[in-house]
Each structure stands twice: as C-alpha cells, then as structure tokens.
Amino acid sequence: MYYPYFIAYMVIGFAISLIVFFWALSRGQFKDQERARFLALEDERPTCRVKVSRFNRYEAYALGALVLLGLAATGAVLLFALLFGGKP
C-alpha cells in the first residue's frame, strides 16, 4: 500500500541528486583531483578574505530552500502514508 508513495519519493530524490551532480560537474567541482587529496595535509590557510557575491548568496539560499523542501516532502509522504495507508 505504501509502495507508490515511497517509489515516487525515491524517484524525485534521485532526480534532484542528478541535477545537483551535473550542476557541480559543470561548475568544475571535480577538476583538480590530484590537489584535493593533499588539502587535508596543508597547514597554511589562505589569508585573503573571499568576497561573497550576490549570486553565491542566492545559491546558498536556493540550497537551503531545497533542503527545507526535501524535509517537508519527507514529512508529507510519511504523514500521508500513516493517515491513509492502513485503510483497505
């Protein structure tokens, strides 16, 4: 009885995961893999301050909105399944 709701929820989650993965791929998040493995060993921290642009701020807000939307969807699916799933 719960299967269609959970399958739809998993498909939507997978689609969002693919969108975020391809977004990160197009923004160059995976370009320098050789340097990435040594970042944990570096003691130096960059001294210059990075100025946050308005676009980057909007990206952070959009990511937060996606997290809240995902949590709301989880709650809605669970609530719907508990309220209407047990009735034949």
MOPAC internal coordinates of N, CA, C and O (Angstrom, degrees):
PM7 1SCF
backbone

  N    0.0000 0     0.00 0     0.00 0    0    0    0
  C    1.4252 1     0.00 0     0.00 0    1    0    0
  C    1.5281 1   110.93 1     0.00 0    2    1    0
  O    1.2310 1   120.01 1   145.49 1    3    2    1
  N    1.3402 1   117.59 1   -34.51 1    3    2    1
  C    1.4575 1   121.10 1  -178.89 1    5    3    2
  C    1.5231 1   112.74 1   -83.25 1    6    5    3
  O    1.2310 1   119.91 1   166.29 1    7    6    5
  N    1.3167 1   117.78 1   -13.71 1    7    6    5
  C    1.4487 1   120.96 1  -168.70 1    9    7    6
  C    1.5221 1   114.84 1   -58.74 1   10    9    7
  O    1.2310 1   117.99 1   134.41 1   11   10    9
  N    1.3230 1   121.43 1   -45.59 1   11   10    9
  C    1.4730 1   118.51 1  -178.64 1   13   11   10
  C    1.5277 1   112.99 1   -61.18 1   14   13   11
  O    1.2310 1   119.89 1   144.32 1   15   14   13
  N    1.3253 1   117.81 1   -35.68 1   15   14   13
  C    1.4546 1   120.46 1  -179.31 1   17   15   14
  C    1.5225 1   111.12 1   -69.53 1   18   17   15
  O    1.2310 1   120.62 1   134.95 1   19   18   17
  N    1.3054 1   116.42 1   -45.05 1   19   18   17
  C    1.4522 1   119.34 1  -178.93 1   21   19   18
  C    1.5185 1   111.86 1   -71.06 1   22   21   19
  O    1.2310 1   119.55 1   144.90 1   23   22   21
  N    1.3161 1   118.46 1   -35.10 1   23   22   21
  C    1.4640 1   120.66 1   176.59 1   25   23   22
  C    1.5194 1   110.01 1   -65.50 1   26   25   23
  O    1.2310 1   119.91 1   136.87 1   27   26   25
  N    1.3242 1   117.77 1   -43.13 1   27   26   25
  C    1.4633 1   120.67 1   177.37 1   29   27   26
  C    1.5297 1   110.19 1   -63.14 1   30   29   27
  O    1.2310 1   120.19 1   138.85 1   31   30   29
  N    1.3090 1   117.25 1   -41.15 1   31   30   29
  C    1.4588 1   121.71 1   178.78 1   33   31   30
  C    1.5257 1   110.94 1   -62.96 1   34   33   31
  O    1.2310 1   120.02 1   137.68 1   35   34   33
  N    1.3260 1   117.57 1   -42.32 1   35   34   33
  C    1.4580 1   120.92 1   179.13 1   37   35   34
  C    1.5196 1   111.52 1   -67.98 1   38   37   35
  O    1.2310 1   119.71 1   140.92 1   39   38   37
  N    1.3247 1   118.16 1   -39.08 1   39   38   37
  C    1.4649 1   121.32 1   178.99 1   41   39   38
  C    1.5270 1   110.18 1   -64.80 1   42   41   39
  O    1.2310 1   119.89 1   137.89 1   43   42   41
  N    1.3267 1   117.82 1   -42.11 1   43   42   41
  C    1.4619 1   120.84 1   178.57 1   45   43   42
  C    1.5291 1   110.17 1   -64.92 1   46   45   43
  O    1.2310 1   120.07 1   137.72 1   47   46   45
  N    1.3152 1   117.48 1   -42.28 1   47   46   45
  C    1.4603 1   121.07 1   177.10 1   49   47   46
  C    1.5127 1   112.54 1   -62.92 1   50   49   47
  O    1.2310 1   120.27 1   139.93 1   51   50   49
  N    1.3207 1   117.10 1   -40.07 1   51   50   49
  C    1.4628 1   121.07 1   177.98 1   53   51   50
  C    1.5233 1   110.59 1   -66.11 1   54   53   51
  O    1.2310 1   120.08 1   139.20 1   55   54   53
  N    1.3191 1   117.46 1   -40.80 1   55   54   53
  C    1.4693 1   121.07 1   178.94 1   57   55   54
  C    1.5275 1   110.49 1   -63.88 1   58   57   55
  O    1.2310 1   120.02 1   137.56 1   59   58   57
  N    1.3295 1   117.56 1   -42.44 1   59   58   57
  C    1.4627 1   120.13 1   177.70 1   61   59   58
  C    1.5264 1   110.50 1   -64.60 1   62   61   59
  O    1.2310 1   120.17 1   141.35 1   63   62   61
  N    1.3242 1   117.28 1   -38.65 1   63   62   61
  C    1.4624 1   120.94 1   177.98 1   65   63   62
  C    1.5177 1   111.36 1   -62.63 1   66   65   63
  O    1.2310 1   120.28 1   138.20 1   67   66   65
  N    1.3206 1   117.08 1   -41.80 1   67   66   65
  C    1.4633 1   120.06 1   177.78 1   69   67   66
  C    1.5225 1   111.70 1   -65.32 1   70   69   67
  O    1.2310 1   120.22 1   140.30 1   71   70   69
  N    1.3189 1   117.19 1   -39.70 1   71   70   69
  C    1.4685 1   120.38 1   178.69 1   73   71   70
  C    1.5228 1   110.24 1   -62.56 1   74   73   71
  O    1.2310 1   120.14 1   135.21 1   75   74   73
  N    1.3279 1   117.34 1   -44.79 1   75   74   73
  C    1.4613 1   120.79 1   179.94 1   77   75   74
  C    1.5209 1   110.53 1   -66.72 1   78   77   75
  O    1.2310 1   119.58 1   141.29 1   79   78   77
  N    1.3196 1   118.41 1   -38.71 1   79   78   77
  C    1.4652 1   121.14 1   178.51 1   81   79   78
  C    1.5178 1   111.22 1   -63.13 1   82   81   79
  O    1.2310 1   119.77 1   133.16 1   83   82   81
  N    1.3301 1   118.05 1   -46.84 1   83   82   81
  C    1.4588 1   119.90 1  -179.47 1   85   83   82
  C    1.5266 1   111.76 1   -69.79 1   86   85   83
  O    1.2310 1   120.12 1   150.78 1   87   86   85
  N    1.3271 1   117.39 1   -29.22 1   87   86   85
  C    1.4606 1   120.28 1   174.02 1   89   87   86
  C    1.5311 1   109.61 1   -64.45 1   90   89   87
  O    1.2310 1   120.20 1   134.00 1   91   90   89
  N    1.3365 1   117.23 1   -46.00 1   91   90   89
  C    1.4594 1   121.09 1   179.31 1   93   91   90
  C    1.5164 1   111.05 1   -65.18 1   94   93   91
  O    1.2310 1   120.20 1   143.67 1   95   94   93
  N    1.3079 1   117.23 1   -36.33 1   95   94   93
  C    1.4574 1   121.22 1   178.41 1   97   95   94
  C    1.5211 1   110.84 1   -65.60 1   98   97   95
  O    1.2310 1   120.13 1   138.79 1   99   98   97
  N    1.3233 1   117.36 1   -41.21 1   99   98   97
  C    1.4659 1   119.89 1  -179.62 1  101   99   98
  C    1.5260 1   112.27 1   -73.69 1  102  101   99
  O    1.2310 1   119.71 1   155.54 1  103  102  101
  N    1.3393 1   118.16 1   -24.46 1  103  102  101
  C    1.4616 1   121.57 1   178.90 1  105  103  102
  C    1.5338 1   111.90 1   -85.82 1  106  105  103
  O    1.2310 1   119.87 1   179.20 1  107  106  105
  N    1.3380 1   117.85 1    -0.80 1  107  106  105
  C    1.4564 1   120.76 1   175.96 1  109  107  106
  C    1.5130 1   114.71 1    81.81 1  110  109  107
  O    1.2310 1   119.53 1  -151.98 1  111  110  109
  N    1.3157 1   118.50 1    28.02 1  111  110  109
  C    1.4547 1   121.04 1  -178.47 1  113  111  110
  C    1.5306 1   112.74 1   -71.20 1  114  113  111
  O    1.2310 1   119.86 1   159.58 1  115  114  113
  N    1.3233 1   117.87 1   -20.42 1  115  114  113
  C    1.4665 1   121.31 1  -175.01 1  117  115  114
  C    1.5258 1   112.10 1  -113.35 1  118  117  115
  O    1.2310 1   119.57 1  -160.42 1  119  118  117
  N    1.3417 1   118.43 1    19.58 1  119  118  117
  C    1.4622 1   120.60 1  -174.00 1  121  119  118
  C    1.5210 1   113.10 1   -71.37 1  122  121  119
  O    1.2310 1   119.72 1   130.59 1  123  122  121
  N    1.3144 1   118.13 1   -49.41 1  123  122  121
  C    1.4586 1   121.15 1  -170.63 1  125  123  122
  C    1.5229 1   110.86 1  -105.95 1  126  125  123
  O    1.2310 1   120.64 1  -100.11 1  127  126  125
  N    1.3073 1   116.38 1    79.89 1  127  126  125
  C    1.4634 1   120.71 1  -178.22 1  129  127  126
  C    1.5253 1   112.69 1   -76.41 1  130  129  127
  O    1.2310 1   119.89 1   152.83 1  131  130  129
  N    1.3343 1   117.81 1   -27.17 1  131  130  129
  C    1.4630 1   120.04 1   179.97 1  133  131  130
  C    1.5282 1   110.74 1   -68.05 1  134  133  131
  O    1.2310 1   119.96 1   139.33 1  135  134  133
  N    1.3220 1   117.69 1   -40.67 1  135  134  133
  C    1.4567 1   121.74 1  -179.88 1  137  135  134
  C    1.5318 1   111.15 1   -72.67 1  138  137  135
  O    1.2310 1   120.12 1   148.01 1  139  138  137
  N    1.3070 1   117.38 1   -31.99 1  139  138  137
  C    1.4584 1   121.52 1  -174.23 1  141  139  138
  C    1.5317 1   112.26 1   -63.59 1  142  141  139
  O    1.2310 1   120.09 1   147.60 1  143  142  141
  N    1.3128 1   117.44 1   -32.40 1  143  142  141
  C    1.4656 1   117.90 1  -177.09 1  145  143  142
  C    1.5258 1   113.03 1   -74.84 1  146  145  143
  O    1.2310 1   120.19 1   163.24 1  147  146  145
  N    1.3324 1   117.24 1   -16.76 1  147  146  145
  C    1.4641 1   120.03 1   179.49 1  149  147  146
  C    1.5228 1   113.14 1  -101.38 1  150  149  147
  O    1.2310 1   119.23 1   178.84 1  151  150  149
  N    1.3092 1   119.07 1    -1.16 1  151  150  149
  C    1.4589 1   120.91 1  -178.06 1  153  151  150
  C    1.5237 1   112.68 1   -63.58 1  154  153  151
  O    1.2310 1   119.62 1   147.15 1  155  154  153
  N    1.3012 1   118.33 1   -32.85 1  155  154  153
  C    1.4674 1   120.94 1  -179.58 1  157  155  154
  C    1.5269 1   111.40 1   -70.83 1  158  157  155
  O    1.2310 1   119.75 1   158.82 1  159  158  157
  N    1.3307 1   118.08 1   -21.18 1  159  158  157
  C    1.4619 1   121.19 1  -178.02 1  161  159  158
  C    1.5234 1   113.27 1   -88.40 1  162  161  159
  O    1.2310 1   119.84 1   167.53 1  163  162  161
  N    1.3219 1   117.91 1   -12.47 1  163  162  161
  C    1.4622 1   121.19 1  -177.78 1  165  163  162
  C    1.5207 1   110.52 1   -77.29 1  166  165  163
  O    1.2310 1   121.27 1   -42.95 1  167  166  165
  N    1.3398 1   115.17 1   137.05 1  167  166  165
  C    1.4568 1   120.52 1   177.09 1  169  167  166
  C    1.5215 1   112.03 1   -91.94 1  170  169  167
  O    1.2310 1   120.52 1   155.01 1  171  170  169
  N    1.3018 1   116.60 1   -24.99 1  171  170  169
  C    1.4579 1   120.64 1  -176.56 1  173  171  170
  C    1.5215 1   111.14 1   -73.86 1  174  173  171
  O    1.2310 1   122.05 1   -37.55 1  175  174  173
  N    1.2897 1   113.68 1   142.45 1  175  174  173
  C    1.4554 1   119.99 1   173.22 1  177  175  174
  C    1.5192 1   106.80 1  -117.26 1  178  177  175
  O    1.2310 1   120.38 1   -36.38 1  179  178  177
  N    1.2874 1   116.87 1   143.62 1  179  178  177
  C    1.4696 1   117.67 1   179.64 1  181  179  178
  C    1.5323 1   110.74 1   -64.04 1  182  181  179
  O    1.2310 1   120.85 1   -45.13 1  183  182  181
  N    1.3180 1   115.99 1   134.87 1  183  182  181
  C    1.4609 1   120.39 1  -177.01 1  185  183  182
  C    1.5220 1   112.33 1   -88.69 1  186  185  183
  O    1.2310 1   119.98 1   156.96 1  187  186  185
  N    1.2960 1   117.64 1   -23.04 1  187  186  185
  C    1.4642 1   118.99 1  -178.47 1  189  187  186
  C    1.5297 1   110.04 1   -79.24 1  190  189  187
  O    1.2310 1   121.64 1   -35.67 1  191  190  189
  N    1.3062 1   114.47 1   144.33 1  191  190  189
  C    1.4628 1   120.23 1   179.13 1  193  191  190
  C    1.5078 1   109.29 1   -86.44 1  194  193  191
  O    1.2310 1   121.33 1   -43.26 1  195  194  193
  N    1.2821 1   115.05 1   136.74 1  195  194  193
  C    1.4546 1   120.30 1   179.30 1  197  195  194
  C    1.5215 1   108.04 1   -90.96 1  198  197  195
  O    1.2310 1   121.37 1   -53.74 1  199  198  197
  N    1.3132 1   114.98 1   126.26 1  199  198  197
  C    1.4593 1   119.23 1   178.96 1  201  199  198
  C    1.5251 1   108.51 1   -82.55 1  202  201  199
  O    1.2310 1   120.95 1   -53.01 1  203  202  201
  N    1.3064 1   115.78 1   126.99 1  203  202  201
  C    1.4597 1   121.33 1  -179.83 1  205  203  202
  C    1.5165 1   108.46 1   -85.15 1  206  205  203
  O    1.2310 1   121.42 1   -59.76 1  207  206  205
  N    1.3087 1   114.89 1   120.24 1  207  206  205
  C    1.4599 1   118.57 1  -179.73 1  209  207  206
  C    1.5288 1   110.05 1   -80.38 1  210  209  207
  O    1.2310 1   121.32 1   -12.49 1  211  210  209
  N    1.2905 1   115.07 1   167.51 1  211  210  209
  C    1.4613 1   120.55 1   179.79 1  213  211  210
  C    1.5337 1   110.09 1   -64.59 1  214  213  211
  O    1.2310 1   120.36 1   143.45 1  215  214  213
  N    1.3466 1   116.92 1   -36.55 1  215  214  213
  C    1.4615 1   120.29 1   179.70 1  217  215  214
  C    1.5209 1   111.14 1   -64.52 1  218  217  215
  O    1.2310 1   120.11 1   137.84 1  219  218  217
  N    1.3385 1   117.39 1   -42.16 1  219  218  217
  C    1.4690 1   120.26 1   178.97 1  221  219  218
  C    1.5200 1   111.10 1   -65.50 1  222  221  219
  O    1.2310 1   120.36 1   145.31 1  223  222  221
  N    1.3272 1   116.91 1   -34.69 1  223  222  221
  C    1.4485 1   120.33 1   177.36 1  225  223  222
  C    1.5284 1   109.98 1   -65.12 1  226  225  223
  O    1.2310 1   120.47 1   138.97 1  227  226  225
  N    1.3367 1   116.71 1   -41.03 1  227  226  225
  C    1.4621 1   119.86 1   178.31 1  229  227  226
  C    1.5229 1   111.51 1   -66.08 1  230  229  227
  O    1.2310 1   120.38 1   145.70 1  231  230  229
  N    1.3301 1   116.89 1   -34.30 1  231  230  229
  C    1.4660 1   120.05 1   175.89 1  233  231  230
  C    1.5272 1   110.51 1   -62.66 1  234  233  231
  O    1.2310 1   120.35 1   138.53 1  235  234  233
  N    1.3174 1   116.94 1   -41.47 1  235  234  233
  C    1.4646 1   120.39 1   179.10 1  237  235  234
  C    1.5217 1   110.44 1   -65.26 1  238  237  235
  O    1.2310 1   120.37 1   138.37 1  239  238  237
  N    1.3241 1   116.90 1   -41.63 1  239  238  237
  C    1.4665 1   119.77 1   177.35 1  241  239  238
  C    1.5234 1   111.23 1   -63.86 1  242  241  239
  O    1.2310 1   120.32 1   139.81 1  243  242  241
  N    1.3391 1   116.99 1   -40.19 1  243  242  241
  C    1.4647 1   120.46 1   179.31 1  245  243  242
  C    1.5291 1   110.66 1   -64.87 1  246  245  243
  O    1.2310 1   120.30 1   140.26 1  247  246  245
  N    1.3292 1   117.03 1   -39.74 1  247  246  245
  C    1.4634 1   120.16 1   178.26 1  249  247  246
  C    1.5237 1   110.95 1   -65.16 1  250  249  247
  O    1.2310 1   120.47 1   138.28 1  251  250  249
  N    1.3153 1   116.71 1   -41.72 1  251  250  249
  C    1.4577 1   120.11 1   176.35 1  253  251  250
  C    1.5206 1   111.98 1   -62.61 1  254  253  251
  O    1.2310 1   120.91 1   140.38 1  255  254  253
  N    1.3450 1   115.87 1   -39.62 1  255  254  253
  C    1.4673 1   119.84 1   177.59 1  257  255  254
  C    1.5276 1   110.78 1   -64.60 1  258  257  255
  O    1.2310 1   120.03 1   141.77 1  259  258  257
  N    1.3339 1   117.55 1   -38.23 1  259  258  257
  C    1.4683 1   120.27 1   177.44 1  261  259  258
  C    1.5233 1   111.36 1   -65.00 1  262  261  259
  O    1.2310 1   120.51 1   141.20 1  263  262  261
  N    1.3222 1   116.64 1   -38.80 1  263  262  261
  C    1.4725 1   119.94 1   178.07 1  265  263  262
  C    1.5226 1   110.05 1   -63.91 1  266  265  263
  O    1.2310 1   120.69 1   133.46 1  267  266  265
  N    1.3289 1   116.29 1   -46.54 1  267  266  265
  C    1.4641 1   119.31 1   179.37 1  269  267  266
  C    1.5226 1   111.73 1   -64.56 1  270  269  267
  O    1.2310 1   120.51 1   142.04 1  271  270  269
  N    1.3218 1   116.62 1   -37.96 1  271  270  269
  C    1.4643 1   120.44 1   177.44 1  273  271  270
  C    1.5294 1   111.02 1   -64.29 1  274  273  271
  O    1.2310 1   120.37 1   139.89 1  275  274  273
  N    1.3266 1   116.90 1   -40.11 1  275  274  273
  C    1.4585 1   120.37 1   177.23 1  277  275  274
  C    1.5180 1   112.52 1   -64.95 1  278  277  275
  O    1.2310 1   120.56 1   138.81 1  279  278  277
  N    1.3312 1   116.54 1   -41.19 1  279  278  277
  C    1.4633 1   119.37 1   177.26 1  281  279  278
  C    1.5208 1   111.61 1   -66.23 1  282  281  279
  O    1.2310 1   120.58 1   141.37 1  283  282  281
  N    1.3329 1   116.49 1   -38.63 1  283  282  281
  C    1.4647 1   119.89 1   177.34 1  285  283  282
  C    1.5252 1   110.98 1   -65.44 1  286  285  283
  O    1.2310 1   120.28 1   140.53 1  287  286  285
  N    1.3298 1   117.07 1   -39.47 1  287  286  285
  C    1.4614 1   120.67 1   178.03 1  289  287  286
  C    1.5235 1   110.98 1   -65.35 1  290  289  287
  O    1.2310 1   120.55 1   140.30 1  291  290  289
  N    1.3214 1   116.56 1   -39.70 1  291  290  289
  C    1.4653 1   120.14 1   177.28 1  293  291  290
  C    1.5182 1   110.64 1   -61.40 1  294  293  291
  O    1.2310 1   120.77 1   132.85 1  295  294  293
  N    1.3147 1   116.13 1   -47.15 1  295  294  293
  C    1.4564 1   119.66 1   178.85 1  297  295  294
  C    1.5173 1   112.53 1   -63.03 1  298  297  295
  O    1.2310 1   120.53 1   139.92 1  299  298  297
  N    1.3403 1   116.59 1   -40.08 1  299  298  297
  C    1.4660 1   120.09 1  -179.56 1  301  299  298
  C    1.5203 1   111.49 1   -65.74 1  302  301  299
  O    1.2310 1   120.25 1   137.41 1  303  302  301
  N    1.3306 1   117.13 1   -42.59 1  303  302  301
  C    1.4655 1   120.31 1   179.82 1  305  303  302
  C    1.5252 1   110.56 1   -65.30 1  306  305  303
  O    1.2310 1   120.35 1   135.65 1  307  306  305
  N    1.3163 1   116.93 1   -44.35 1  307  306  305
  C    1.4585 1   119.39 1   179.73 1  309  307  306
  C    1.5233 1   112.13 1   -65.78 1  310  309  307
  O    1.2310 1   120.57 1   138.41 1  311  310  309
  N    1.3180 1   116.52 1   -41.59 1  311  310  309
  C    1.4577 1   119.90 1   178.32 1  313  311  310
  C    1.5290 1   111.41 1   -64.21 1  314  313  311
  O    1.2310 1   120.32 1   136.12 1  315  314  313
  N    1.3212 1   116.99 1   -43.88 1  315  314  313
  C    1.4572 1   120.55 1   178.56 1  317  315  314
  C    1.5126 1   111.33 1   -63.34 1  318  317  315
  O    1.2310 1   120.69 1   137.33 1  319  318  317
  N    1.3375 1   116.29 1   -42.67 1  319  318  317
  C    1.4596 1   119.64 1   179.87 1  321  319  318
  C    1.5214 1   111.65 1   -65.77 1  322  321  319
  O    1.2310 1   119.95 1   143.03 1  323  322  321
  N    1.3252 1   117.70 1   -36.97 1  323  322  321
  C    1.4576 1   119.55 1   179.26 1  325  323  322
  C    1.5245 1   112.22 1   -72.73 1  326  325  323
  O    1.2310 1   120.56 1   143.41 1  327  326  325
  N    1.3097 1   116.54 1   -36.59 1  327  326  325
  C    1.4758 1   119.21 1  -177.21 1  329  327  326
  C    1.5333 1   113.23 1   -78.40 1  330  329  327
  O    1.2310 1   120.52 1   139.04 1  331  330  329
  N    1.3243 1   116.62 1   -40.96 1  331  330  329
  C    1.4570 1   120.26 1  -171.50 1  333  331  330
  C    1.5220 1   113.80 1  -114.56 1  334  333  331
  O    1.2310 1   119.24 1   175.00 1  335  334  333
  N    1.3152 1   119.05 1    -5.00 1  335  334  333
  C    1.4493 1   121.31 1  -175.57 1  337  335  334
  C    1.5102 1   114.59 1   -80.51 1  338  337  335
  O    1.2310 1   119.40 1   154.59 1  339  338  337
  N    1.2926 1   118.75 1   -25.41 1  339  338  337
  C    1.4552 1   121.07 1  -175.81 1  341  339  338
  C    1.5211 1   114.09 1   -85.66 1  342  341  339
  O    1.2310 1   120.22 1   169.52 1  343  342  341
  N    1.3073 1   117.18 1   -10.48 1  343  342  341
  C    1.4656 1   119.88 1  -177.85 1  345  343  342
  C    1.5236 1   110.12 1   -87.88 1  346  345  343
  O    1.2310 1   120.03 1   -49.42 1  347  346  345
  N    1.3343 1   117.54 1   130.58 1  347  346  345
  C    1.4629 1   119.56 1  -179.49 1  349  347  346
  C    1.5005 1   113.91 1   -76.26 1  350  349  347
  O    1.2310 1   120.10 1   180.00 1  351  350  349

